[in-house]
Amino acid sequence: MRVIKTVSEMSAEAARLRGEGKHIAFVPTMGNLHEGHLSLMRAARPRANVLVISIFVNPLQFEPGSDFDAYPRTFREDLKKCEPVGVDIVFAPTEPDLYPEGFQTTVEVTEISKGLCGDFRPGHFKGVATVVLKLFNIVKPHVAVFGEKDYQQLCVIRRMVKDLNLDVEILGHPTVREADGLAMSSRNQYLSPDERKRAALLYKFLTEARKRYERGERRAQALIARVQNGLARDPRISVEYVSIRDRETLAPLDTVDRPAVMALAVHIGKTRLIDNIFLDQQKM
Ligand code: AMP
């Protein structure tokens, strides 16, 4: 496994690999790797000859006053986790190399970045789209894997790839959860033991809503209200949004008459958590 820390070296290596006819798979991350990230890497591994992952805490996608400085950086531990899952190259650029002085170009995927997290994290998806496009240009992957945990992000990336005719296949990978259902996230470690217990309620109410859907409830508002009311009973949980959207376009739905995603964001104490679940007749 190689660690590459400069944009120029990564770009040259990717060009060389492509020149040799190698297929490149790519998993971008912000590090502090957990089983969720590793499962993306395992899914990517058989899709190519060379597996590249990136570790970069992207300042562009953090709103002012958010947890950019506090975000856990655990580079040494991350490297130890990468090798066993078959990573060939860890690309870990520095901020001044990726965003040199004078940098001013951004990518905005307008409609699908609105609503859900987009309403509460202004500029976030612009930062995500911009860094992912830059990383694609440097790493030159044939295929890239993203988690369904960040479902709106996955939709933003898919839309950008389509709209800008990028020659990369995007794969979504199911959310990896803790034993009690909590979606794995680097931010879970901000939770106190008491908050951590409460955090399991997110998936509990999402799965309850899916059961109601499977029993025939199609009114989005009825499903949403059940989750909202359930979470609101816990005084430490403050709900940002609970929403049911078309699985592809993320358009809000009144009636769940097509493949949909039920997504939510909450604050537990100071920690913001997101999760989602698919509502899909085929899974009944
Ligand atoms: P991050 O390091 O948070 O930017 O995440 C890097 C990638 O890992 C993104 O594509 C995330 O959607 C994905 N990811 C994060 N947590 C999970 C999880 N619990 N299950 C599956 N994928 C995840």
Boltz pocket constraint, residues with backbone or C-beta under 6 A from the ligand:
constraints:
  - pocket:
      binder: B
      contacts: [[A, 28], [A, 29], [A, 30], [A, 31], [A, 35], [A, 36], [A, 37], [A, 39], [A, 40], [A, 145], [A, 146], [A, 147], [A, 148], [A, 149], [A, 150], [A, 173], [A, 174], [A, 175], [A, 176], [A, 177], [A, 183], [A, 184], [A, 185], [A, 186]]
      max_distance: 6.0
